[in-house]
Every structure is written in structure tokens, then in C-alpha cells.
């Protein structure tokens, strides 16, 4: 349990910006059969000297596309040098951009962006002859239409007696005429449940993909029955959708909690779940009593982890943890309780490294197993009515989507991208969990030392948006994102920022920062949030930052900025993050506990959280036989002298580490000693 952090890589080095080859246009049969109609808007993002950047916004006006190939011709002698969000190539003056797995499926009305950097000499006129799958993009509406459907989320709703609850409705595709939708309660069932607002909805060609809310109410009654009633969502000519509404009764047993609707921030005003397994291990360590009551996440890193003891040990299963959370919730008075569950078992998991490779393989029916044996089982447990009063936060698939941005030179990552397994798996998990009214989805967004470069930052945000937009409830289906999960990136660098200069030289030019646009995790998380909102996410979307191991206190912590006039020396002497390289991720020597879990610590940040339980190893220092699918990664070997991804620096890993997720006493003791703020 608990991943490594994928090694630092810039897209221009690692191949996320696809290398260019001279190939011709080949349209796939599925693309050729679609009635293509499209519109392309081209603009220069920047221009200087003999270099420039281009942005292209594509809009699908025809049938849904299952893949697409854009072609155009440069009027001058421009040359694409690298690009993103597509597979780019150029032959002569003809440029070709092919879809990737995560943005290949584009419904009618969809709009997406791709971009490139290039070079030129002489003039730099804009291209105008754009085509998708060989059909010119004229901006005219196409004859094809995706089959229309009602999209209703969730289809199971708990309505507190005397209160209200809601679900949303939208259309699957853009209509040519207005579509009227009726929402009515069935004639049978619990008559106390009624439609209080949203019984009549109208969707147009402008608002068709904006979810509209339907509010249900449950009248106060004298019985102690949790009755149900079917709510029918209908529109002429479309398949109806049934919503099962359950009244949550407040009569009878006074100890039965009444669940509320999803709140803006599941951590606000709530206590955090204390994992008894982790707490006991922390208490067994000298000084560990001081932090043993902190809330940490529960990791489900393999199918066997779902059931108690089924992995050949005495671990608590998911139901055990949820039952314990209910007990803690009943004991803490009126305050709600938040429990964090890490969803971490995609096929080809953590595709760019070895220490936390998983049990499932794409080539061995892994995606189907992930859905049926893992996600479905977890969702069924989370949906149990006895857990309805808990605020359940799901942390979804650490490392997965970021690997599709930077590590496509790794075969396992290539397979994940080519088959679409990562995107499809993440969407499936989001859909299943969003159906449960008291579950809050947060998706992993890596960290500043991974995606902070301009060649990674925007493409990553667009991949996140494209992935979530493809879920049943669209961008509404997640509550936010999490950064720095199981990583060591400093929350703040107090003695310099990205605008600091040393003797006229920007700190971005230092070897440590290496032209990154961020020096710490808080600035990255806040900027990523703003970027995601600009791509359509709700303005109240929140971010989490894992601060379990990024305190960097102790005797080596700088107490002020360096007086050095050399930029490298200044940064090395001033930085809080004491790693040998920002790409080092495994059991880092000198690390300390960071900020304690807390809600609303900074604007846009829902909470600081301890998702990686301190003291659980990132990976073994040497080869250890195991049945957990975990392999030996040299970045966990303290004698390893590094590679091109970490500038050939030593790994900085502690010696004698066990398998990832296993208890590592020496690491816990070091984290305790170097905690910042210090542990009292």
C-alpha cells in the first residue's frame, strides 16, 4: 500500500511531446464511417525570433468520433518541432495530428485543444486548410447526430425525513430543437417522498450538457420506516430513467444519524478517521504517541485488501474500517466523520516504475477484473446504508493519469495509453462512487516536481478535464484533486519564490529548479486549481495536499536565505526540500512529518491530509520475494547512483527498507525527529 512517486521527468525529455516522423495520412475505418463536420480555430500562442507556438481548438459538428486525424498545410516553411495532446508528424509542408487514447472519443458538440511549438524563417502566415479524417473543416453543421439520451446522476438518492436531497439531469448530446423533460413520482411507494422542484426541465442547444437539479423532499411522519419511491425522468422519444429515492427516517432509534447532502468541503467541521492499524504501530514507536491520533488514509492496493485477513495477514478489510469509522462517529458527538479511502489498483499500475507495480495486467484481462473484482466490490460496500452518515473521500488512482503525460516512452505506459485502460478505469471508478450520495471523489494530480513545467502543466490539466468530462455526470462528478500524494515536495519554500533572482540570474536557471515554473507544492496546487476552473470545472472545486512527509525540519533545515551570489549555491543553501534531486521519491533520508491534517488551510485548498501513512515504506531497498506484485526499483536502493531522470544523483533512499506499504520503523523515527512544525 502506498505508491512511490514516479520519477521526475520533463515531457520534452521523456517523450510526452511526441517525436516527429514523416508519415502520411491514414484514416481508420471507424473514423471514415462517421459523418464528419468540424470547425478549427488556429492562433499563435507566442512568437519570438525564429520560433513560435500554435494552439488549435477543434469542435466536432458531426457524428461522434471514435478517433480523429487532423491535417493542414503550412503556407510558409514552418516546421513543427514538438507538440502535445496529439501524435504529431510532418511531411513536407503537411502536418498531421492524430488522436491519443484519452481524447480519441469526441461526441457531437465536443470541443478540445491541441498545440505545438515550431520554427520558421521568413514569414509565418497562419494555415487555413484544416481537415478531420480527410473532410475539410468548414464550420458547417454535419448531418449526423449522436443518439440522444437522458443522463441522470445519481440514480439512488437518500432523502432525510423532513429534509431534501437532489439529483441532476442533462442530455447526452447537443439537440437541434429544445427538449422538454418531465420528472414525476410513481403512483406507488412512499407517498411522503415528492418532487419539490425541477419537475419540468428544458434543454436547448446551449445548455444541453449543463446538469439541471431536481430536488426531492420527504415529509415528516410518525412511522419509523425508511420507505422508497421511484422517481421517473422522461422525455418524448427517449429512454426513461428511474431514480430510487429512499426516505431516511428520524423516528424510533434516536441514535440513528440523519445523513445530509454532499457539502462543499467534506473535511470542514469534521473529525478525521483514525486507522487503528496505523495508530497501533505509531504508538509502539518511541515518541509516536504524539501523532498516533492523526487521521490517515486507508489504502486498497490489491483485491485482497478489500476483505479482512484475506491477504494472508490480520489486516482490517474495508468493512472493518467503515464499521470502526461508524463507532468513532457515534462517539464524537454531533461532528461528522471523514474517512479517506485510496483507490489504487489499475492494470499496469504505476507504469513507470517497479516498487509499487500492481497485481493486474492490461494484457491479462486486467481492466475487466479491475471493474468487476475491485471497483464494483468496493462500491457495493460503500453504498451500504449503515455507512450513509460517514463522509467518505475516495483518492483515485495515484500516478495514473500523470504517467500518460510524461512517461510514454515506457512500454507499460504506452500500453495504458494505447488501450485507454487508465482513462476508462478512472472514469469507471468515478461513476460508480459518484452514485453513492455520501462519497466525495478526489483525483490525483501529481506534484510540482512532475508536472510543473509548461510542457506538462497545461496538457495535464486538459487530460484531467477530458477524462472527467467523459463520466456520466461530467465535471460535476468529482469534488477535487490531490497533489503530492506520498511525496516529499515542500509545502512552501519560505526563502525564495519563482520570481527570485540572484546576481541577475533567475532561480529557474538553477540545477535544482531546472526551468520549472514552481518551487513548492502550495503554489502549484493553487495554480492547477485555477487552470482546471478555466477548463470548465466548477469554481468551488477543491484541492488536497498530502503533507505527511514534507515538513523537512530538523538540524538541516535552513533558517534564512543564503547570501551566495551563485544561483545554484543560493538555491541549494536556501531550499527547505533537502532531497538530492526533486525527482527522488523513495524513503527519502532527512524527511520529516509536515503540517498536521486540517481543513481550509489556504484559499482553494480543502485540506492538508496525511494520505500516505507515515512509517509505511515506499519500496524495498533490495529484491524481496512477495505475492503482492511489487518489484525492486533501484531508486529505493541507497547505493544507486541515479539516472538521467534524476540528473545522475544518488537516490537518497534510506537503507534496509521493506516492501512498499510495510512498516518501516527507521523511517517513522526519522520523520518524527525532523517534523515541521515540530512534534510536541
MIZA-356339 format. One record per residue (C-alpha): residue in one letter; z, y, x. Coordinates in pm, whole numbers, plus 50000, padded with zeros to 5 digits. Layout:
N
AZYX ...
REM end
This chain:
680
X500005000050000 X499195034350128 X495875041950295 X495035056550628 X493265089350617 X489625084750704 X488805097051050 X487755133151079 X484015136851064 X481675165451007 X478695158750787 X476265171951046 X477585146251292 X478205116851066 X475075117450860 X476145130250519 X473405155750571 X470605130250564 X468375127250868 X464775137350806 X461885112950825 X458225116850741 X457675096450425 X455525100450118 X456475103649751 X457215070949574 X458255072749209 X460295043549077 X459085025748763 X462145036848566 X461525072848660 X457845070248578 X458545057348228 X460665087548136 X459075117747968 X459755142948244 X460225180148179 X462115202248418 X462895236648550 X463715245348913 X465215277849037 X464905284249410 X466915310149605 X467745317549968 X471455313550037 X471185331750369 X468635341550634 X469095352050997 X466875350751300 X464535321251252 X466935301451034 X467725301650664 X469365282150387 X467905273250048 X469545264649716 X467705247449432 X469055244749078 X467355217248877 X467515214448499 X466385183548310 X464495193647994 X463035159447918 X464245123747877 X467345112248062 X466635104148427 X467985073048597 X466725085648931 X464625115349038 X462475127549325 X461805164649371 X458765175849569 X457485210149667 X455315226549934 X456365253850175 X453795282350175 X454555290250541 X455585269550840 X459175263850725 X460925231850827 X463985215750665 X466485206650935 X469165190750717 X470215190650353 X472835179050106 X473175163549758 X469835145449808 X467935123950059 X465695149550229 X462425143750414 X459375164150507 X455775155250587 X453685184850696 X454495212650452 X455505188850170 X459245184850116 X460795155449929 X464365153549799 X465435120449642 X468505114849426 X471655098149556 X473535071949356 X476145096249227 X473675122349097 X470745099749001 X471625097648631 X470925130948466 X470975133548085 X468815157047884 X470015192547938 X471825184448264 X471785209648548 X472585202248913 X472195217749256 X470845206249591 X470475225849912 X469265226150271 X469205245550596 X465905251850768 X463945270451034 X460785291551029 X458645315351232 X456725344951099 X457165349950724 X459415329450498 X457905330050145 X459505310149863 X457915277649740 X456785276749375 X455155242849307 X458145221149215 X457745187049056 X460115159248943 X458725123848973 X455265138849006 X455465160548692 X455295198348751 X458465217148654 X457125243848420 X460325251248230 X458865238047904 X460965215147685 X459875178747701 X459165156247405 X461825130647492 X465365131447365 X468325110147465 X469735090147179 X472285112547011 X475875100846970 X479345113346893 X481705113947192 X485325112247075 X488295112447315 X490815096847287 X490355071747006 X494075063446992 X496465091946909 X500255092546869 X501395119146620 X505105127746628 X506735128646284 X506955164946178 X504535174746456 X500885174346556 X498515158046803 X494825162546875 X491615146446996 X488245161347091 X484685156846972 X481385165747141 X477775153647138 X476185130647394 X473075151947438 X471645185747350 X470315187446990 X467235206446878 X468945216446550 X472555222346452 X474615190746397 X477445190246140 X480365166646193 X482995157045936 X486465144046018 X488275126445732 X491315104145690 X490765069445545 X491965063845188 X494395036645301 X497025036745572 X499975060345625 X499355089545390 X501735111745589 X499065114845859 X496465141345773 X493745162245936 X495255196945963 X492375214546141 X488885206046266 X487775186645960 X484355203445976 X482665209446312 X479255223946401 X477455217346727 X474475237746847 X472085236047139 X474505258847324 X477915243147258 X476955206347219 X478775194947535 X481895216247481 X484635194447329 X485975207846996 X489525199646898 X490675181346586 X494385184346504 X496315157746314 X499695162746152 X502395138146048 X504665148945763 X508425144545787 X509525114345582 X512605092845521 X511345059345645 X511705045845997 X508205030846023 X505555040146276 X502665039446029 X498975041846120 X495915056745957 X492245055946053 X490545089646105 X486755087746063 X484445110446261 X480985110546101 X477645128446109 X474475120245919 X472285095946110 X474825089446386 X477125060146452 X480595068846315 X483655067846539 X487105056746421 X490295071546566 X493535052246520 X496395076446453 X499985063846477 X502965082746340 X505855082246586 X508885081246361 X512065100746443 X514315083646188 X516575053546241 X517455048446609 X518425082646743 X517855070847099 X514115066547041 X512395095847217 X509665115147043 X506595118547263 X504835151647299 X501245160747360 X499935164647712 X501455195147875 X499805218848117 X501805206448416 X503385171648392 X505805179948676 X507185211948525 X510645208048375 X510635170748451 X512595147748677 X510675125048913 X510885087348910 X512955072949194 X511445039849305 X514385015749356 X512434995249611 X511755025149835 X515135041149770 X516985009949884 X515015008850208 X515655045850272 X519385041550207 X519525012850453 X518435036250733 X520935058250919 X520795092450750 X518415080050483 X520925086450207 X519965123350224 X516465117050087 X516815083649908 X516855100349566 X513505117549615 X510645107749387 X507855087549548 X504735071549406 X504195035149315 X501155020249492 X498974993949322 X496854984649622 X495754950049504 X495574930049183 X498704910249274 X500744942349298 X500484947148920 X502704917248842 X506214913948980 X506564889249265 X503004876249228 X502074887349578 X504434861649729 X507364885349764 X510064900649548 X508314933649480 X508594951549145 X505494949948928 X504084978248721 X506074968948409 X509234966848619 X508695002248743 X507885015648397 X510934998248247 X513085013548519 X511475047548452 X512435044548085 X516045037848189 X516055067848421 X514545088948143 X517235078047896 X519945086348149 X518805121448240 X519385138347906 X516665158647741 X514505163248051 X511255143248056 X510495119848347 X507295118448552 X506195086748729 X503255086048972 X501015055348996 X498455052649278 X495225035249168 X493805021349491 X491604990349480 X487914999649460 X485504973749600 X484654982349963 X487825003149955 X488325028550233 X484865020550359 X485005040050687 X487985022550846 X489844989850863 X493634993250833 X493674995450454 X490484977150360 X490954961050021 X490534927149862 X487334933949662 X483754934849788 X480814950349609 X478574921249709 X481034896349557 X481184909949201 X483884933949312 X483114961949069 X483354939348765 X486604924448893 X487914959548955 X487264968248592 X488494936648420 X491204922948650 X492604955848774 X491914987448568 X491924970248225 X495204952748304 X496864984748425 X495605004548124 X496944978547880 X500384981348039 X500405019348049 X499425020347680 X502475000347573 X504295020547307 X507665017447479 X506365039047766 X504975066247540 X507665091847628 X507035089948004 X504705114148177 X502525090248375 X500485105748657 X497665084548797 X496485092449152 X492955078949150 X491305061649447 X492345077849771 X489475083350019 X486705070549791 X484515100049688 X485085119650014 X483655090050208 X480365094750018 X480125129750165 X480775123350534 X480595086550622 X477225073950501 X476435061150849 X478975033150789 X477435002050624 X480264997050372 X479995033650267 X476215030750242 X476635001250008 X479155020549797 X476745049749772 X473585029049715 X475095007849438 X477025036549278 X480165014749282 X482555042449384 X481355067249124 X481155041248848 X484565027148935 X486255061148940 X484655070648609 X485765037948453 X489355043448566 X489405079348438 X488015068848099 X490505040648050 X493525061348145 X492505092947959 X492535072647638 X496325069947677 X497865102547548 X500715104847799 X498665097748113 X497545125648349 X494635118448586 X494505133948934 X491565125449164 X491725125249544 X490065154749721 X490755145250088 X492175173150311 X491105203950502 X490515184950827 X487995162850647 X486115184950403 X486915219950528 X483535226350694 X480885244550494 X478565214550522 X481185193050346 X483155216150117 X480595225749851 X478835191649844 X482225175049794 X483105198249506 X479735191249345 X480255153649383 X483685156549221 X482205176748934 X479245153348887 X481495122748884 X483985136548632 X481265152248418 X479895117048367 X483075104748196 X483385102247818 X485455134147790 X483645152148070 X485525177348279 X488455176348036 X489285140448132 X491285148448445 X494295170748493 X493575179848852 X493085168849211 X495335159249500 X494935167649869 X496495154950193 X497395121350040 X499075100150307 X498025125650567 X499745148850813 X497915182350773 X500365211350791 X501045228250459 X500935262650624 X500155274850974 X502515304950989 X501395319651322 X497635322851271 X495025320350997 X491275315750988 X490685352851048 X492815354851364 X491015364551684 X492215360052043 X490845383852302 X487895389952067 X487255352852001 X487755337551657 X490195308551634 X487375289851458 X485815285551802 X488845266851937 X488535229652003 X491305222251752 X489725240851458 X486125234651569 X484495258951323 X486405246051022 X486965272450753 X490605262050701 X493625258750926 X496115244250677 X496355224850353 X497595251250108 X494625274550164 X492225245150137 X493745232349812 X493715266649650 X490115273449755 X488965238749643 X490525245949305 X488605278849277 X485385261049376 X485915234249112 X486555260348842 X483295277348941 X481565243948875 X482885242348519 X486355227048541 X488935242848309 X490705273248452 X494095256348410 X493205226848633 X495975219848885 X496285207049240 X498845184349403 X499605183749776 X501235153749941 X503955168350165 X505685135650250 X504855136850623 X503515171450711 X506705190550798 X506275189351178 X509805200851257 X511935190251548 X512095204151904 X508305206351947 X507815229851651 X506595264351770 X508895293351687 X506255320551704 X502645327951802 X501535321352157 X500935350752393 X497965332852554 X494655351552572 X492585319452585 X491745308652231 X492265271352293 X495635276752458 X496675301352187 X495905276951905 X497475247052082 X500685266052152 X500885282351807 X499985254151570 X502605235951363 X500465204451336 X501245187351668 X498695159051648 X496395153851944 X493465158551707 X493185167551339 X491295135051281 X494195113051388 X495725096751081 X497715065551171 X501525065951210 X501495098951398 X504105104651666 X506215136151621 X505595139651245 X508375149251005 X509155149850635 X507625180150466 X508555201250164 X510565181849908 X508825174149578 X508835204449349 X506805218249060 X504795250749062 X505465259649428 X502375282049465 X499645296349237 X497305268549124 X499495241049271 X501055218749004 X503455202949253 X504295192449603 X504665154649581 X505615125249802 X502785101749717 X502945083550049 X506465069050059 X507925079550397 X508545049350613 X505615028750486 X503165021550766 X499575034250777 X498385003250960 X499324977451221 X499374985751593 X497734952451667 X495954924151488 X498214907351228 X497044878751008 X497514886650639 X496274878250290 X496074914650176 X492564921750307 X493904945950572 X492294946150914 X493164960351255 X491974995851320 X492115008651678 X493245042851550 X496625025851486 X496795013651847 X498825037752065 X496805027352371 X493465036352210 X491695064952387 X489665076252086 X486035080251990 X483505107451915 X485085113851574 X488385124951727 X486965140552042 X487965110552256 X491635119352224 X494335092852223 X495235080151878 X498745094751881 X499985064451686 X503505050451711 X503835015551869 X504964983351702 X503774992851353 X503454966751076 X500624963050822 X499824992850604 X502354996750325 X505024976250502 X508324992050600 X508345008450944 X511905017851036 X510995036451356 X508595058651167 X511155066550897 X513715076351158 X511225099351331 X510225115551001 X513895121450924 X514615137051265 X511585160151251 X511885170250886 X510975206050800 X512715220150608 X515445200550790 X517355173750603 X520945184850547 
REM end
